[in-house]
Amino acid sequence: MGCNDAPTQTISKSTGLAADIVNTARGALASMLESPKIQQLQGAVFGVLNVANNTKQRLDTEQLTEILLKTLEESAHGKFFATRAFADNSADHTIGKARELQTPQPSSKKPTLFLDTSIIQRTSDQHTTNYILALRVVKISTGLEVWSGEFLTK
């Protein structure tokens, strides 16, 4: 095994993981949009937060956020709308930033909900590593969680 073998394997594994996360994200968004809790909010505008990477893997979270935006827009079929909310989505600032979105904006469609997405790494007792995509929808006006779900990447 040469010195260059390990980086190639890591890149290949990460690329496969990213593809798995994208596929999981598409299914998770479909599940979210089918939820009765979300269905009753037709016409809502989702402010999509940057995806948080809570794993030890290097992932292009900017690209994953763009994929979420695009998938949400395509899957919503005009029932919902999506826009990028803001760049900083650390847990300490999420509600404060969401409330800032309540101020008048030049756009006629300001977010009424935000979609907070994170990728979580969990290791089981058998030393198996699982990657979970966690989605949470919060109503901006109240800060209350409307819907949440965790989806195991495949």
N, C-alpha and C positions, 0 to 999 in steps of 0.2 A: 504494500500500500504506500503510495507516494505522498508527498507533502500536500499536493494539490487535491487529493481525493476528498478530504473532509469538507472543504468549502463548497465543492460541487454538490455533494450530497445534501448539505444544509440548504443551499439555494434551491435545489430540486424539491426538497421536502417542504420548504416555505412556499414555493410556487404552488405545489399541490394543496397545501393548507389554505392558501389564499383562494384557490378555485373552489375548495370545499366550503369556505366561508361565504363566498359569493352565492353558491347554490343554496346554502342554508338561509342566507338573507332573503333570497327571492321567495322561498317557501314560508319564511317567518312573516314577511310583509303580506303575503296572500292570506295567511292565517289571521293576521291582525285585521286586515280589511274585511274579512268575513265575520269577525266578532260582532255580536249584537251591540256591544258597548260602543264600538266604533261606528257601526252602521247608523246609529241614531244621531251621529254628528255630521251627517252629509253636508257638504259645502265647506267644511272646516279646512283651514290652511295649516299644514304641518310645517313647522320650522325644524329642519333637520340639523341636529348637532353633529359635530365631527365625531366619528367613531373613536371610542377610547380603546386602546390596546392594553389590556391587563394581562398580557402573556410575556413569556421570555423570547418569543419569536419576533423578528423584524417583519412588520407588515406595513404596506403602504395604506395608511388609514385615510389619506386624502382621496385616493382612488376608490377605496371602499365606500367612503361617504358619497362620492359622485355616483357610484353604482346604486346606492340606496335611493338617492334623489331620483335618478332616471327610472329605476324600477317602480318606485312609488308613483311617479307621474304616469307611467305606462299602465300600471295595474289599477289605478284609481278610476279609470274610465270616466273622467269628468265629475265624479262624485266628491273627490277630494283634490286638494292642490298642495304642492310642496315647494318650499324655498329653503335656501341655506339660512340657518338661524344666526350663528355667530361662530367664531373660531375657537373660543375657550370654553370647554365643557367640563372643567374640573368640578368635582362634587360640591365644593364650597361655594362656587359661583353660579351654579345652574339656576336656582330659583331667582337670584338677583338679576341675572342676565335675562331670564325669561320675563321678568316684570318690566325690564327696560324696553322690551318689545311692545309693551302696551302703549308706549308713547306714540304720537302720530308719526307716520312714516309716509314718504312720498308715494310708495306703492299703494294701489287701491286694495290689495289683498295682503293684509298683515297676518302673521301667524296667530292662530287661536290655540294651537296645541304645539307641544314640541315632542319630537321623537329622539330619545336618548338611547344610543346603541353602544354596547361594549362587548369586547371579546374577552372571555375569561378562560383561564387555563386551570384545570383541576386534575390532580393526580390521585388515582385510587389506591387502595391498599395493595393491589397487585402491580403497582408501579406503572399502570396504564395511564397515559396522559389523554385527557379529553379536552376538547375546545368547545366552548359554549358561547352562542350568540345570545346576548340578553338585550331585549328591547323593552322600552318603557315609554308610554305616552302620558304626558302630563298636560292638564288644562292650564294655560298660562294665567288666566284671570284668577284662579283659586290656588294654584300650586298643587292641586290634588291629582293623584295618579288615576287615570281613566282605564288604562289597560297595561298589562305587562306579560311577558312570556320569555322563557328560556328554551333555546333550541340547540340540540347537540349537533355539531358538524358531522357530516358523513363523508 
